[in-house]
Amino acid sequence: MTATAAPPLGAGTTDDGTRDLPQYSLRQILGIWAAATVPMGLLGWVVTPWMSHWLRSRDPFIDALMICFNLGLVWMLVMVLALVRREQGSLAWPAVRDALWLRAPRDPKTERVGGRTWWWVLPFVVLSAGVNALPLDPTGPLPRDFPEAILTDRVTNYFHGNWAGFALLIAVAFLSPIVEELLFRGLLLPRMRGVFGRADILASSAAYTLYHLHQPWSMPESFLDGVLNLAYPTRRFQSTWMGLIVHTAPSLLVAVTTLTLVL
C-alpha cells in the first residue's frame, strides 16, 4: 500500500479523528455495554450447561460452549451493524468504514495515511504477545479456560478428527477479536470522548474488561492488553485496523495448534 497525504482538518474533521461522529451519553455507553455483556454471560453460564444436556456428541459441554459463544458474537455483530445503520442511514461500505474507523492508520506526527504507517502495528503485536505471556490471569475452570484446557486429554480427544468441532472453534477464535474490536474500539471508543475526555482509552478498556463476565479469569490481562495494545494504537492512529490486527494475531496460533490436534 502506498502512503497518501491526509486531508487537512476542516469542516467535518476534528483533531481527535471523530469527524462529526455523535458522542454517546454515559447512559448510552452503559446500555450498549450491557447489551453485549449480559447475553454473553447468560449464554456462557446458564444456556451452555442447559444445552449440553440436550446434545448428543463427542463432548456435549464443549460443543454447547462454542455454539453459545458463536451465537453471542453474532448477536454483537448484528447490534453493531444495526447501530451504524441507525446512525448513518446506510450500511454501504463508505458509511461503515468511517463510522467504525475502518480506515488506514494516520501517523499523528507526519499526517501520512497508510503506507509505512502500517508497520506500526508490529511492535504492538509483539508487546501484546509479551502481555499475554505474563502470569496475570488465574486459571479458569476447565474446559472453559481454553489455553489451559488445550493441554488436557479431554480437549485433545475432542478435536482428534473432529472437523465440525474445529469449525466451531475457528468461528469463535476469529469472530471474537473481530466483533469485540468493532464494538469496543470501532463503535464505542470514538464516541466516548464527550463523556470521558482523554481518559476514553481507559474507559473503553474498562468496558472491554468487564464485558468478559463469561470468562472473568481473563480480566487482568484483558485490561492491560486493552489499554496498551488495542485502545491506544486505535486512538493514536485513528484506525480500528490497528487493534483488530493485534487482537486477531493470536487466533492464527490457536488455529494452527488446534489443527495439529485434528490431524
Secondary structure, 3 states (H helix, E strand, C coil): CCCEECCCCCCCCCCCCCCCCCCCCHHHHHHHHHHHHHHHHHHHHHHHHHHHCCCCCCCHHHHHHHHHHHHHHHHHHHHHHHHHHHHHCCCCHHHHHHHCCCCCCECCCCCEECHHHHHHHHHHHHHHHHHHHCCCCCCCCCCCCHHHHCCCHHHHHHHCCCHHHHHHHHHHHHHHHHHHHHHHHHHHHHHCHHHHHHHHHHHHHHHHHHCHHHCHHHHHHHHHHHHHHHHHHHHHHCCHHHHHHHHHHHHHHHHHHHHHHHC
